[in-house]
Every structure is written in structure tokens, then in C-alpha cells.
Amino acid sequence: MPPKIDNYFIRPATENDVDALFHICLLTADAGADASALYSNPRLPGYVWAVPYLKFAPEFAFVLARHDRVVGYVVGTPDTASFDKALGRDWWPLVRREIAGLIPSTVKDADVLERIANPHSGTPGLEETYPAHLHINILPEAQSGGWGRLMIKTMLNKLSSHGVPAVHLGVSPANERAKGFYRHLGFEELSHDGHLAFVMKLDKPAI
């Protein structure tokens, strides 16, 4: 693991971090900005883009903490297709029961409810060539300190150690800062069926 710097450090995520993942996902779900006003249920984005990874691929879930407070996470899976099967069997039925009766009333509710009703992980169509995928989110207070790069490196090294050949991640076209970040790290930009993704082969040492 990377060293502790200014009381920040990266560690494996645990079940005790579930609430933090829900919270951080909400505060970064609007192309990296706070999406609290966009969802009637604050857990909706976390159901899709954060917590299932901790539940179903815990080896590939890491958090950035300062003292005892979690301020960021990187989560992923080495095998998107198998991950989707596990979620279809054991995660989405639970989530649907938890949100039963929720009527869309804010800007993003309908989008996430559609995703929960017809789920997929990662960017559709890329799982064969780039079987792994990941998500990373960091609260503004911990951005621009090099921790994003270290968290991505931690994940890529973990994927490489498991023999994963390639990884992808989706990015909102509106998130210019994120696009620049991934380009700087050596990811290649790829447009696929209307989706924007960044991809990397893992047959070389991680960044």
C-alpha cells in the first residue's frame, strides 16, 4: 500500500465502509460534482456505481482515508461478465425490494431506476476485450494531491497481479477534468455505441 502522507492513506475497503461509499458516490455523481439535489433517494447512485463492488468483488475495493474518515474510493472487478451474473442473482433483487414503490421525482431518478431494472456493469460491448472495469471517486478536499493517481495505480497493480489483460472505465462526456486525468495516466479514449470509455492494456507495469 502507498505510504501515509498528511494523514491520508489508502487501505482495503471493508464492510464498515458501505455508508461512506454511498455518501461519496452521491457527492460526486453529477459528472464529479454533488448530485444530492438530483436524486430523491440518496442511496440510488451508490446502488449502481459503488456498493455492489465492495459486496461482490471485495478484493478489488480500496478507500482513501484521512484519519478514520473515508474521503474516496476505487472499486472494480476483474471480470465484468461474471460480476454481472452475480449481481443479477444476488444484488439487484435485493435493491429492487429496497426501492419498491419509489416514484421518480427528481432529475436523475428515472435514469437510475431504469439502470436497476435493466442492469449492466461497465461499458456495454467492451467486456470481451477489456474484461475488467473500475470506478473511482474522491471528495474535493482530497483531490489534486496525487491520490487519484495512487488509487488507480493500486487498482491496476491488483488487477495485473490476477492476470487481467485489460481494463476499461466509463466517463461522463461532460467531465472534462476526468478525461484529462485519464489521458495523463496513459489510458486511451474510446467511443463505443454512444458511450465514452477509457481503456488500458495491462501487459505492462502499472503507472
Secondary structure, 3 states (H helix, E strand, C coil): CCCCECCEEEEECCHHHHHHHHHHHHHCCECCECCHHHCCCCCHHHHHHCHHHHHHCHHHEEEEEECCEEEEEEEEECCHHHHHHHHHHHCHHHHHHHCCCCCCCCCCHHHHHHHHHCCCCCCCCCCCCCCEEEEEEECHHHCCCCHHHHHHHHHHHHHHHCCCCEEEEECCCCCHHHHHHHHHCCCEEEEECCEEEEEEECCCCCC
